[in-house]
Amino acid sequence: MLTTSLDVESSAFEAASGWHLRPEGACNGDVCVPLPDGVRSSDGTRVQLDLLAERLGAPLVHDEERGLYAMGPATITGHALTSAEAPELELPDLDGNLFRLSSLHGRKVLLVAWASW
């Protein structure tokens, strides 16, 4: 989730994260995490992203220069990945032919990502 403020609309958080805010806490599938006081606004329409990220075990970074906050996926389960399945990727190879990651289904694959910044 990308935002310019730590105070975000609950509906925007839900749409971006897949978590649903219910009376019992933040829920994703069968997992519900109780939320402490101060995470939700009194009317329930806004949440404090820093408090919520901490409770869910989600990384939160701030880019001061651009005035942006980014919250990553929750790791409440103790694992950074919930599965070892990669999403479908389709990219051109060095010859310009499209390559699909799924063509390697059933084989062990190491994905290396690099960025110049």
trRosetta pair geometry for C-beta under 8 A, 3 or more apart (Angstrom, degrees):
i j d omega theta_ij theta_ji phi_ij phi_ji
1 8 7.8 57 156 -159 136 175
1 12 7.7 111 -153 142 122 88
1 13 6.7 11 -126 -126 164 57
1 16 3.9 91 -103 132 99 141
1 17 5.7 -34 -44 -60 125 89
1 49 7.6 -141 98 -136 133 129
1 70 7.0 161 80 -153 49 50
1 71 4.6 -1 52 51 99 101
2 16 7.9 -149 23 -148 54 147
2 68 5.9 -20 -163 -166 95 116
2 69 7.3 152 -154 80 46 52
2 70 5.4 -15 -98 -100 70 80
3 6 7.6 135 100 -80 127 25
3 8 5.2 -65 -130 -89 162 126
3 12 7.5 104 -94 131 120 135
3 49 6.6 178 52 -52 146 163
3 68 7.2 138 75 -156 31 67
3 69 5.2 -22 67 61 83 99
3 71 7.8 11 13 -2 107 102
4 67 5.5 21 -146 136 92 99
4 68 6.2 -52 -97 -102 59 54
4 69 7.2 148 -118 13 10 86
5 8 6.3 158 86 -68 89 71
5 49 7.9 135 115 7 57 127
5 69 7.3 -83 69 13 10 127
6 48 6.0 20 144 -161 98 68
6 49 4.6 -134 -157 45 62 99
6 50 4.9 -7 -154 -19 131 99
6 69 6.2 106 -77 -46 68 170
7 46 5.7 16 179 173 85 129
7 47 7.7 174 -149 84 48 33
7 48 6.2 -23 -97 -101 65 61
7 49 7.4 -123 -59 -3 18 90
8 12 5.4 -108 169 76 107 122
8 13 5.5 120 105 -55 123 98
8 46 6.5 161 85 -154 29 80
8 47 6.0 -23 65 60 80 79
8 49 5.4 56 5 -53 117 113
9 12 4.2 86 68 4 96 106
9 13 7.0 -164 92 -7 51 83
9 45 6.4 -37 -143 159 75 79
9 46 5.9 -57 -105 -101 38 70
10 13 5.7 -55 -152 35 34 113
10 14 6.3 33 153 -19 67 106
10 21 5.3 -79 -163 31 116 150
10 40 7.2 27 -85 -129 123 96
10 44 6.5 -7 -33 157 160 65
10 45 5.7 -134 9 -170 111 29
10 46 6.1 -123 -32 -86 81 15
10 47 5.4 99 -92 -21 74 102
11 14 5.7 -52 -146 37 32 112
11 15 6.3 32 156 -18 65 107
11 45 7.8 -21 -11 -159 94 71
12 15 5.8 -55 -145 38 30 110
12 16 6.2 17 160 -10 65 114
13 16 6.2 -69 -145 44 25 102
13 17 5.7 -11 172 7 66 123
13 19 7.0 -41 143 67 95 103
13 21 7.3 54 87 -33 124 121
13 47 5.6 -16 -20 42 161 133
13 49 7.2 -166 -100 -97 119 90
13 52 7.2 -15 -152 127 148 168
14 17 6.6 -73 -127 49 18 91
14 18 7.7 140 -173 -32 52 2
14 19 6.3 -109 -117 82 60 59
14 20 5.6 54 -135 -107 115 52
14 21 6.3 -102 -71 0 111 89
17 28 8.0 -91 135 -86 94 125
17 71 7.3 -25 -89 102 116 124
17 73 7.9 148 -148 -119 80 56
17 74 7.5 65 -172 -23 115 105
18 28 5.8 61 121 -129 93 112
19 26 4.7 4 176 -178 128 105
19 27 6.8 139 -163 66 73 32
19 28 4.9 -58 -102 -63 68 103
19 56 7.1 -74 -79 -108 158 147
19 74 7.1 78 -61 -20 128 141
20 26 7.3 147 71 -159 37 55
20 27 5.1 -32 64 66 90 88
20 28 7.1 148 12 -79 75 51
21 25 7.8 -88 -143 154 58 28
21 26 5.8 -28 -98 -101 64 68
21 27 7.9 160 -93 19 16 77
21 35 7.8 0 -139 -20 93 153
21 40 7.0 132 -172 -93 139 124
21 44 7.4 170 126 -169 131 95
21 47 6.9 -154 -87 -64 151 135
22 25 6.6 2 64 54 81 35
22 26 7.7 146 24 -103 73 19
22 27 5.3 6 12 2 122 123
22 32 7.2 -55 54 -132 122 120
24 27 7.0 50 78 -54 103 118
24 32 5.3 9 114 171 115 145
24 34 6.9 -75 167 -96 63 72
25 32 5.0 118 66 171 109 89
25 33 5.0 -143 149 88 135 43
25 34 4.3 -115 -75 -104 138 28
25 35 4.8 155 -134 -13 79 81
26 32 7.0 161 81 -154 39 58
26 33 5.0 -14 59 57 92 97
26 35 5.9 89 -18 -58 90 113
26 52 6.9 107 -58 -153 150 100
26 55 7.3 124 19 106 132 123
26 56 6.3 -54 88 -79 152 113
27 31 6.7 162 -151 91 58 51
27 32 4.2 -18 -97 -100 91 84
27 33 7.6 -178 -78 17 44 63
28 31 5.3 -11 63 65 79 101
28 74 7.2 170 4 47 155 142
31 76 6.4 140 167 95 141 135
31 77 7.3 -82 -98 -67 156 93
33 55 6.0 141 144 147 130 103
33 56 6.1 161 54 -96 166 69
33 76 5.9 -108 -71 -130 135 152
35 39 4.4 -97 176 48 117 153
35 40 6.6 78 119 -20 145 101
35 52 7.1 -13 -128 -109 118 77
35 55 6.1 72 -119 153 68 172
36 39 6.0 111 65 -24 63 109
36 51 7.1 -110 61 178 104 120
36 55 6.8 -164 6 -89 94 132
38 48 6.5 -23 146 17 78 145
38 51 6.1 -157 111 -119 98 171
39 47 5.7 -4 159 -152 77 91
39 48 5.6 -122 -141 43 43 94
39 51 4.7 -143 -101 110 78 125
39 52 5.4 108 -155 -70 112 80
39 55 6.9 -23 -95 -6 143 149
40 44 5.4 4 174 -115 128 56
40 46 7.2 136 -160 82 55 50
40 47 5.5 -33 -99 -100 58 76
40 48 7.9 -116 -56 6 20 80
41 44 6.5 -122 69 -31 77 14
41 45 5.9 -38 59 51 129 67
41 46 4.0 52 -17 55 129 93
41 47 7.3 -108 -12 -68 79 33
43 46 7.8 52 65 14 88 84
47 51 7.8 -132 172 66 85 100
47 52 5.3 40 157 -47 125 142
48 51 4.3 45 96 21 113 112
48 52 6.3 159 85 -15 58 92
49 52 5.5 -60 -139 43 31 112
49 53 5.9 34 162 -23 68 107
49 60 6.7 145 140 -127 98 137
49 69 6.4 118 101 125 149 147
49 71 6.0 -128 -176 -53 114 138
50 53 6.0 -51 -142 34 26 110
50 54 6.6 28 156 -19 60 106
50 60 6.1 174 -115 120 61 167
51 54 5.8 -55 -151 34 30 112
51 55 6.5 27 154 -17 64 108
52 55 5.8 -58 -149 37 31 110
52 56 6.2 14 159 -6 67 112
52 58 7.8 -7 122 39 75 125
53 56 6.0 -66 -142 47 28 101
53 58 4.3 -98 -148 73 77 98
53 59 7.2 -48 -178 102 121 11
53 60 4.1 72 135 -46 169 124
53 71 5.1 -132 -95 -131 123 116
54 57 7.8 29 179 -70 27 32
54 60 7.7 -54 -49 6 66 131
56 74 3.9 -75 161 -120 111 117
56 75 7.8 105 141 33 71 48
56 76 5.4 -69 -164 -55 58 110
57 74 5.7 83 66 -168 80 72
57 75 4.2 -102 127 67 116 75
57 76 4.8 162 27 -74 121 50
57 78 7.9 -55 173 -74 169 39
58 71 5.3 41 135 -179 128 97
58 72 5.6 -176 -174 73 84 65
58 73 6.3 -138 -125 119 98 19
58 74 4.4 -54 -66 -91 100 57
58 75 6.7 150 -85 5 46 74
59 71 7.1 162 88 -154 52 49
59 72 4.1 20 54 30 97 122
60 69 6.5 -3 -172 -175 94 103
60 70 7.3 169 -150 85 49 46
60 71 5.0 -12 -102 -103 81 78
60 72 7.5 -138 -66 13 40 76
61 69 7.1 164 85 -154 44 56
61 70 5.2 -9 57 57 92 93
61 72 7.9 50 -2 -24 98 100
62 68 7.4 169 -153 91 50 47
62 69 5.3 -21 -102 -102 73 76
63 66 4.5 6 117 42 120 101
63 67 7.3 -34 92 24 80 18
63 68 4.7 8 50 57 109 91
63 69 7.7 -161 21 -75 71 30
63 70 7.5 42 -11 -7 103 105
64 67 7.2 23 -168 -75 31 45
73 80 7.7 101 78 -172 112 61
75 78 6.6 84 158 -92 88 7
75 79 6.5 -155 -154 73 88 29
75 80 5.6 -23 -108 -96 123 47
77 82 6.7 91 34 -105 154 81
79 82 6.6 127 92 -89 117 38
81 84 6.5 86 122 -84 141 48
86 89 6.9 -35 143 -13 118 109
86 101 6.0 -84 100 151 128 150
86 109 7.4 -72 3 78 143 129
86 111 6.7 119 -106 -30 151 147
88 100 6.9 -21 -165 -161 93 97
88 101 6.2 180 -150 52 44 106
88 102 5.6 -13 -120 -38 91 114
89 100 7.2 153 84 -153 54 48
89 101 4.2 64 47 -19 92 126
90 98 5.7 7 -179 -173 97 109
90 99 7.1 172 -149 81 53 42
90 100 5.1 -14 -100 -99 84 74
90 101 7.5 -108 -64 1 47 79
91 98 7.3 157 86 -146 18 64
91 99 6.0 -24 68 58 68 90
92 96 5.2 -20 -168 -144 125 37
92 97 6.7 131 -151 63 72 25
92 98 6.0 -51 -93 -90 59 51
92 99 7.2 102 -151 9 15 86
93 96 7.2 -48 65 20 64 16
93 97 5.2 -10 35 61 107 81
93 98 7.7 150 -5 -133 81 4
93 99 4.8 81 -50 -29 100 126
99 103 7.0 -95 -170 26 71 136
100 103 4.9 109 76 -20 87 97
101 104 6.2 -59 -176 32 52 106
101 109 7.2 126 -160 149 94 171
102 105 5.3 9 -171 -47 62 108
104 107 4.8 -86 178 54 84 116
104 109 5.2 85 125 -72 145 130
